[in-house]
Amino acid sequence: MAEPPTIALKRHYVPLSEKETEELVGVMADFVVDYIKRHGGPDRNRSTNATETKHEGEAHGPGKKD
């Protein structure tokens, strides 16, 4: 069986200056914050359910009927 052809990649880059690094970090931070605001954070789909609700009073607890 013949070997599949490979793609030769050559990347060209230079190290960023301190100013460019700070700018890039700021832009990426803004991107992440904007994404979270638009798509919701970790609590987006969280809803209060029976296991999270604090029940008080005699009607709740072991051996009690709801």
N, C-alpha and C positions, 0 to 999 in steps of 0.2 A: 504494500500500500504506500502511496506517495506521501511525503511529508507536506503538511499544509504550508503555504508561503508565510513568511514572517514579515512584519512591518518594522522597518528600522526607524526609530524615532530619535531625533536629535533636539534636545531642549536647549534653549538659549536664555540665560538669565544672569542677572548680576545681583550681588547682595544689596539690600536696601539700606539707605542711610538711616540714622536715628530718627530724623524728621519724617521720612517716608514710612518707617515702621510705626511710629506713633499715629500717623494719619490712617494707615491701613487698619490698625487696631481699632481706632475710633469708628471708622466706616463699618467694620465687621460688627462691633458692639451695637451700633445703630441698627444694622440689619437684623441682628438677633432680637433686639427689643421690639422692633417693628413687627417681626414675624410672630412673636409671642402675643403682642397686642391684637394682631389680626386673627390669629388662629387659636388663641386661648392658651393659658398656661397649664401646669400639671393638674389644677383643680377644675378645669373646664367642664368635664363630664361628671364631676363628682356631685352627687346629690345626697341629701340626708335620707337615710333609710332607718329601719327599725333598730339595726345594730348600733347605729351612731347616735340615736336619740336617747337622751337621758330621761328615764321614766322615774317618777317619784310617786309615793303614795302607797296605800295598802293594796290596791288592785293589781299591782305588778310585783313579780318576783317568783321564786321557786314555789311551786304548788298552788299558785294563784291562777285563776282562769281570766283570760282577757276578754 
